[in-house]
Amino acid sequence: MFWVLLVAKVVLLFGLIIFLMPRISRWFFRTYEDAVMQFIFVLAMVFPGGGLMELVGMEGIFGSFPCRAGIESFCSSCFSFDEPAGVCG
């Protein structure tokens, strides 16, 4: 019974994230064009996704994957997630 509930909660959460995230992202990236605001928005969406996954009973990192999938299609032209961070020193 535990596994059935866990799978049902995870599927429901993934569906909720995949359904809502593109709509919120589309509105945000059309409204705000500042790169700093966009970066903060991405963090503000990924962290709650991880927190909700923790509430479901799984590791939080699994919540960031559907969040990234929902956001990336709208902000890929804004900035690249795949660029390596520059290290000074």
DSSP file (Angstrom, degrees, kcal/mol; ACC not computed):
  #  RESIDUE AA STRUCTURE BP1 BP2  ACC     N-H-->O    O-->H-N    N-H-->O    O-->H-N    TCO  KAPPA ALPHA  PHI   PSI    X-CA   Y-CA   Z-CA
    1    1 A M     >        0   0    0      0, 0.0     4,-2.2     0, 0.0     5,-0.2   0.000 360.0 360.0 360.0 -35.0    0.0    0.0    0.0
    2    2 A F  H  >  +     0   0    0      1,-0.2     4,-2.5     2,-0.2     5,-0.2   0.926 360.0  47.8 -59.8 -46.1    2.9    2.3    0.7
    3    3 A W  H  > S+     0   0    0      1,-0.2     4,-2.6     2,-0.2     5,-0.2   0.867 109.4  52.8 -66.3 -37.4    4.3    2.0   -2.8
    4    4 A V  H  > S+     0   0    0      2,-0.2     4,-2.3     1,-0.2    -1,-0.2   0.932 112.6  44.5 -64.3 -45.3    1.0    2.6   -4.4
    5    5 A L  H  X S+     0   0    0     -4,-2.2     4,-2.6     2,-0.2    -2,-0.2   0.905 113.6  50.7 -65.1 -41.8    0.4    5.8   -2.4
    6    6 A L  H  X S+     0   0    0     -4,-2.5     4,-2.5     2,-0.2    -2,-0.2   0.936 112.4  45.5 -62.6 -47.0    4.0    7.0   -3.1
    7    7 A V  H  X S+     0   0    0     -4,-2.6     4,-2.6     1,-0.2     5,-0.2   0.906 113.1  51.0 -64.1 -41.0    3.7    6.5   -6.8
    8    8 A A  H  X S+     0   0    0     -4,-2.3     4,-2.2    -5,-0.2    -2,-0.2   0.915 112.0  46.6 -63.0 -42.7    0.3    8.1   -6.9
    9    9 A K  H  X S+     0   0    0     -4,-2.6     4,-2.4     2,-0.2    -2,-0.2   0.899 113.5  48.4 -66.4 -40.8    1.6   11.2   -5.0
   10   10 A V  H  X S+     0   0    0     -4,-2.5     4,-2.8     2,-0.2     5,-0.2   0.923 112.6  47.6 -66.6 -43.8    4.7   11.5   -7.2
   11   11 A V  H  X S+     0   0    0     -4,-2.6     4,-2.5     1,-0.2    -2,-0.2   0.910 113.0  49.4 -63.9 -41.3    2.7   11.2  -10.4
   12   12 A L  H  X S+     0   0    0     -4,-2.2     4,-2.3    -5,-0.2    -2,-0.2   0.909 112.9  46.7 -63.0 -42.6    0.2   13.8   -9.2
   13   13 A L  H  X S+     0   0    0     -4,-2.4     4,-2.7     2,-0.2     5,-0.2   0.920 112.1  49.5 -67.4 -43.5    3.0   16.2   -8.2
   14   14 A F  H  X S+     0   0    0     -4,-2.8     4,-2.9     1,-0.2     5,-0.2   0.926 112.6  48.6 -60.3 -43.7    4.9   15.7  -11.5
   15   15 A G  H  X S+     0   0    0     -4,-2.5     4,-2.0    -5,-0.2    -2,-0.2   0.903 111.4  49.5 -62.7 -41.4    1.6   16.3  -13.4
   16   16 A L  H  X S+     0   0    0     -4,-2.3     4,-2.6     2,-0.2     5,-0.3   0.920 113.9  45.2 -63.2 -44.7    0.9   19.4  -11.3
   17   17 A I  H  X S+     0   0    0     -4,-2.7     4,-2.4     1,-0.2    -2,-0.2   0.931 114.4  47.5 -65.6 -45.9    4.4   20.8  -11.9
   18   18 A I  H  < S+     0   0    0     -4,-2.9    -1,-0.2    -5,-0.2    -2,-0.2   0.813 116.5  45.5 -67.3 -29.3    4.4   20.0  -15.7
   19   19 A F  H  X S+     0   0    0     -4,-2.0     4,-0.5    -5,-0.2    -2,-0.2   0.914 123.2  30.8 -78.9 -44.6    0.9   21.6  -16.0
   20   20 A L  H  X S+     0   0    0     -4,-2.6     4,-2.3    -5,-0.2     5,-0.3   0.853 106.7  67.5 -85.6 -36.3    1.5   24.8  -14.0
   21   21 A M  H  X S+     0   0    0     -4,-2.4     4,-2.8    -5,-0.3     5,-0.2   0.890  99.2  48.8 -59.3 -45.9    5.1   25.6  -14.5
   22   22 A P  H  > S+     0   0    0      0, 0.0     4,-2.5     0, 0.0    -1,-0.2   0.885 111.9  50.4 -63.1 -35.1    5.0   26.4  -18.2
   23   23 A R  H  X S+     0   0    0     -4,-0.5     4,-1.8    -3,-0.3    -2,-0.2   0.927 114.4  42.5 -68.0 -44.3    2.0   28.8  -17.7
   24   24 A I  H  X S+     0   0    0     -4,-2.3     4,-2.5     2,-0.2    -1,-0.2   0.914 116.0  50.0 -67.0 -42.2    3.7   30.7  -14.9
   25   25 A S  H  X S+     0   0    0     -4,-2.8     4,-2.9    -5,-0.3     5,-0.3   0.906 107.3  53.6 -64.0 -42.6    7.0   30.7  -16.7
   26   26 A R  H  X S+     0   0    0     -4,-2.5     4,-1.3    -5,-0.2    -1,-0.2   0.935 112.3  44.6 -58.7 -46.9    5.4   32.0  -19.9
   27   27 A W  H  X S+     0   0    0     -4,-1.8     4,-1.7    -5,-0.2    -1,-0.2   0.935 115.4  47.6 -62.7 -46.0    3.9   34.9  -18.1
   28   28 A F  H  X S+     0   0    0     -4,-2.5     4,-3.0     1,-0.2    -2,-0.2   0.927 111.6  47.5 -65.1 -46.4    7.0   35.7  -16.1
   29   29 A F  H  < S+     0   0    0     -4,-2.9    -1,-0.2     1,-0.2    -2,-0.2   0.722 112.8  50.0 -73.5 -19.0    9.5   35.7  -19.0
   30   30 A R  H  < S+     0   0    0     -4,-1.3    -1,-0.2    -5,-0.3    -2,-0.2   0.800 116.8  41.8 -79.7 -30.3    7.2   37.9  -21.1
   31   31 A T  H  < S+     0   0    0     -4,-1.7     2,-0.5     1,-0.2    -2,-0.2   0.900 116.9  42.5 -83.6 -43.8    6.8   40.4  -18.3
   32   32 A Y     <  +     0   0    0     -4,-3.0    -1,-0.2    -5,-0.2     0, 0.0  -0.909  49.4 172.4-114.1 129.3   10.3   40.6  -16.9
   33   33 A E        +     0   0    0     -2,-0.5     2,-0.3    -3,-0.1    -1,-0.1   0.397  43.4 115.6-112.9   0.5   13.4   40.8  -19.1
   34   34 A D     >  -     0   0    0      1,-0.1     4,-2.1     2,-0.0     5,-0.2  -0.574  61.5-142.5 -73.5 129.1   16.1   41.5  -16.5
   35   35 A A  H  > S+     0   0    0     -2,-0.3     4,-2.1     1,-0.2     5,-0.2   0.844  99.6  52.8 -63.5 -35.0   18.5   38.5  -16.3
   36   36 A V  H  > S+     0   0    0      2,-0.2     4,-2.4     1,-0.2    -1,-0.2   0.924 109.3  48.6 -67.9 -43.5   18.8   38.8  -12.5
   37   37 A M  H  > S+     0   0    0      1,-0.2     4,-2.3     2,-0.2    -2,-0.2   0.886 111.1  51.2 -62.0 -38.7   15.0   38.6  -12.0
   38   38 A Q  H  X S+     0   0    0     -4,-2.1     4,-2.3     2,-0.2    -1,-0.2   0.899 109.5  49.5 -66.5 -40.0   14.9   35.6  -14.3
   39   39 A F  H  X S+     0   0    0     -4,-2.1     4,-2.1     2,-0.2    -2,-0.2   0.914 111.5  48.8 -64.8 -42.2   17.6   33.8  -12.4
   40   40 A I  H  X S+     0   0    0     -4,-2.4     4,-2.6     1,-0.2    -2,-0.2   0.885 109.8  53.0 -64.3 -38.3   15.8   34.5   -9.1
   41   41 A F  H  X S+     0   0    0     -4,-2.3     4,-1.3     2,-0.2    -2,-0.2   0.914 107.0  51.5 -62.5 -43.0   12.5   33.2  -10.7
   42   42 A V  H  X S+     0   0    0     -4,-2.3     4,-2.2     1,-0.2     3,-0.5   0.933 113.3  44.6 -60.7 -45.2   14.2   30.0  -11.7
   43   43 A L  H  X S+     0   0    0     -4,-2.1     4,-2.2     1,-0.2    -1,-0.2   0.894 109.8  55.9 -64.4 -39.2   15.5   29.5   -8.2
   44   44 A A  H  < S+     0   0    0     -4,-2.6    -1,-0.2     1,-0.2    -2,-0.2   0.726 113.5  41.6 -68.1 -20.1   12.1   30.4   -6.7
   45   45 A M  H  X S+     0   0    0     -4,-1.3     4,-1.2    -3,-0.5    -2,-0.2   0.796 113.7  50.0 -92.5 -34.3   10.5   27.7   -8.8
   46   46 A V  H  X S+     0   0    0     -4,-2.2     4,-2.0    -5,-0.2     5,-0.2   0.903 106.6  54.1 -74.4 -40.5   13.0   25.0   -8.4
   47   47 A F  H  X S+     0   0    0     -4,-2.2     4,-2.4     1,-0.2     5,-0.2   0.926 109.0  46.4 -64.0 -45.7   13.2   25.1   -4.6
   48   48 A P  H  > S+     0   0    0      0, 0.0     4,-2.9     0, 0.0     5,-0.2   0.869 109.2  57.2 -64.2 -32.1    9.5   24.7   -4.0
   49   49 A G  H  X S+     0   0    0     -4,-1.2     4,-1.6     1,-0.2    -2,-0.2   0.918 110.1  44.1 -61.0 -41.5    9.5   21.9   -6.4
   50   50 A G  H  X S+     0   0    0     -4,-2.0     4,-1.9     2,-0.2    -1,-0.2   0.883 112.9  51.6 -68.6 -38.5   12.1   20.2   -4.3
   51   51 A G  H  X S+     0   0    0     -4,-2.4     4,-1.9     2,-0.2    -2,-0.2   0.895 108.9  50.1 -66.0 -40.1   10.3   21.0   -1.1
   52   52 A L  H  X S+     0   0    0     -4,-2.9     4,-1.7     1,-0.2    -1,-0.2   0.874 108.5  52.9 -65.5 -36.2    7.0   19.6   -2.4
   53   53 A M  H  X>S+     0   0    0     -4,-1.6     5,-2.2    -5,-0.2     4,-1.4   0.879 106.5  53.1 -67.6 -35.0    8.8   16.4   -3.4
   54   54 A E  H  <5S+     0   0    0     -4,-1.9    -1,-0.2     1,-0.2    -2,-0.2   0.898 107.4  51.9 -62.9 -39.4   10.2   16.1    0.1
   55   55 A L  H  <5S+     0   0    0     -4,-1.9    -1,-0.2     1,-0.2    -2,-0.2   0.837 105.4  55.4 -65.1 -32.3    6.6   16.4    1.4
   56   56 A V  H  <5S-     0   0    0     -4,-1.7    -1,-0.2    -5,-0.1    -2,-0.2   0.825 125.3-102.8 -69.8 -31.1    5.5   13.6   -0.9
   57   57 A G  T  <5S+     0   0    0     -4,-1.4     2,-0.2     1,-0.4    -3,-0.2   0.539  85.1  99.9 120.6  11.4    8.2   11.4    0.6
   58   58 A M  S   <S-     0   0    0     -5,-2.2    -1,-0.4     1,-0.1    -2,-0.1  -0.686  82.9 -72.1-118.1 174.9   11.0   11.4   -1.9
   59   59 A E    >   -     0   0    0     -2,-0.2     3,-1.3     1,-0.1     4,-0.3  -0.412  41.3-126.9 -67.1 142.2   14.3   13.2   -2.2
   60   60 A G  T >> S+     0   0    0      1,-0.3     3,-1.7     2,-0.2     4,-0.7   0.757 101.2  72.3 -64.4 -27.0   13.9   16.8   -3.1
   61   61 A I  H >> S+     0   0    0      1,-0.3     3,-0.8     2,-0.2     4,-0.7   0.811  88.3  63.9 -61.2 -28.2   16.3   16.7   -6.1
   62   62 A F  H <4 S+     0   0    0     -3,-1.3    -1,-0.3     1,-0.2     3,-0.2   0.735  96.4  58.4 -68.7 -20.8   13.6   14.7   -8.0
   63   63 A G  H <> S+     0   0    0     -3,-1.7     4,-1.0    -4,-0.3    -1,-0.2   0.715  96.6  61.9 -78.3 -21.4   11.3   17.8   -7.8
   64   64 A S  H <X S+     0   0    0     -3,-0.8     4,-2.4    -4,-0.7    -1,-0.2   0.777  92.1  66.0 -76.8 -24.9   13.8   20.0   -9.6
   65   65 A F  H  X S+     0   0    0     -4,-0.7     4,-2.0     2,-0.2    -1,-0.2   0.948 104.5  40.6 -65.0 -50.1   13.8   17.9  -12.8
   66   66 A P  H  > S+     0   0    0      0, 0.0     4,-2.0     0, 0.0    -1,-0.2   0.844 113.7  56.5 -68.1 -28.5   10.2   18.6  -13.8
   67   67 A C  H  X S+     0   0    0     -4,-1.0     4,-1.7     2,-0.2    -2,-0.2   0.928 107.9  46.9 -64.2 -43.5   10.6   22.2  -12.8
   68   68 A R  H  X S+     0   0    0     -4,-2.4     4,-3.0     1,-0.2     5,-0.2   0.902 110.5  52.6 -64.6 -39.8   13.6   22.6  -15.1
   69   69 A A  H  X S+     0   0    0     -4,-2.0     4,-0.6     1,-0.2    -1,-0.2   0.873 111.2  47.4 -63.4 -35.9   11.7   20.9  -17.9
   70   70 A G  H  < S+     0   0    0     -4,-2.0    -1,-0.2     1,-0.1    -2,-0.2   0.792 120.7  36.2 -75.1 -27.6    8.8   23.3  -17.4
   71   71 A I  H >X S+     0   0    0     -4,-1.7     3,-1.7    -5,-0.1     4,-1.3   0.833 102.0  70.5 -92.1 -37.2   11.0   26.4  -17.3
   72   72 A E  H 3X S+     0   0    0     -4,-3.0     4,-0.9     1,-0.3    -3,-0.1   0.785  90.0  60.3 -61.4 -32.9   13.7   25.6  -19.8
   73   73 A S  H 3< S+     0   0    0     -4,-0.6    -1,-0.3     1,-0.2     4,-0.1   0.765 111.4  41.5 -67.8 -22.3   11.6   25.9  -22.9
   74   74 A F  H <4 S+     0   0    0     -3,-1.7    -1,-0.2    -4,-0.2    -2,-0.2   0.724 121.7  35.4 -96.8 -23.6   10.8   29.6  -22.1
   75   75 A C  H  X S+     0   0    0     -4,-1.3     4,-1.9     1,-0.1     3,-0.4   0.251  80.1 103.5-117.2  14.6   14.1   30.9  -20.9
   76   76 A S  T  < S+     0   0    0     -4,-0.9    -1,-0.1     1,-0.2    -3,-0.1   0.834  88.0  47.4 -65.6 -29.0   16.6   29.0  -23.1
   77   77 A S  T  4 S+     0   0    0     -3,-0.2    -1,-0.2    -4,-0.1     3,-0.1   0.696 108.2  57.7 -81.6 -17.5   17.0   32.2  -25.2
   78   78 A C  T  4 S-     0   0    0     -3,-0.4     2,-0.3     1,-0.3    -2,-0.2   0.949 125.6 -24.4 -77.6 -50.8   17.5   34.3  -22.1
   79   79 A F     <  -     0   0    0     -4,-1.9     2,-0.5   -41,-0.0    -1,-0.3  -0.977  66.5-108.8-159.2 158.0   20.4   32.5  -20.5
   80   80 A S    >   -     0   0    0     -2,-0.3     3,-0.6     1,-0.1    -4,-0.1  -0.792  10.9-164.0-100.1 129.8   21.9   29.1  -20.7
   81   81 A F  T 3  S+     0   0    0     -2,-0.5    -1,-0.1     1,-0.2    -5,-0.0   0.730  90.9  61.2 -73.8 -22.3   21.8   26.6  -17.8
   82   82 A D  T 3  S+     0   0    0      2,-0.1    -1,-0.2    -3,-0.1     3,-0.0   0.467  74.3 109.9 -90.9  -1.3   24.5   24.6  -19.4
   83   83 A E  S <  S-     0   0    0     -3,-0.6     2,-0.1     1,-0.1     3,-0.0  -0.557  74.5-116.9 -71.6 134.4   27.2   27.3  -19.4
   84   84 A P        -     0   0    0      0, 0.0     2,-0.2     0, 0.0    -1,-0.1  -0.446  31.1-107.6 -69.8 146.4   29.9   26.4  -16.9
   85   85 A A        -     0   0    0     -2,-0.1     2,-0.3     1,-0.1    -3,-0.0  -0.539  33.5-116.9 -74.0 137.2   30.4   28.9  -14.1
   86   86 A G        -     0   0    0     -2,-0.2     2,-0.5    -3,-0.0    -1,-0.1  -0.566  26.2-155.1 -75.8 135.1   33.5   31.0  -14.4
   87   87 A V        -     0   0    0     -2,-0.3     2,-0.4     0, 0.0    -1,-0.0  -0.952   4.1-159.9-114.9 126.1   36.0   30.5  -11.6
   88   88 A C              0   0    0     -2,-0.5    -2,-0.0     1,-0.2     0, 0.0  -0.851 360.0 360.0-103.9 137.9   38.4   33.2  -10.6
   89   89 A G              0   0    0     -2,-0.4    -1,-0.2     0, 0.0     0, 0.0   0.442 360.0 360.0 138.1 360.0   41.5   32.5   -8.7
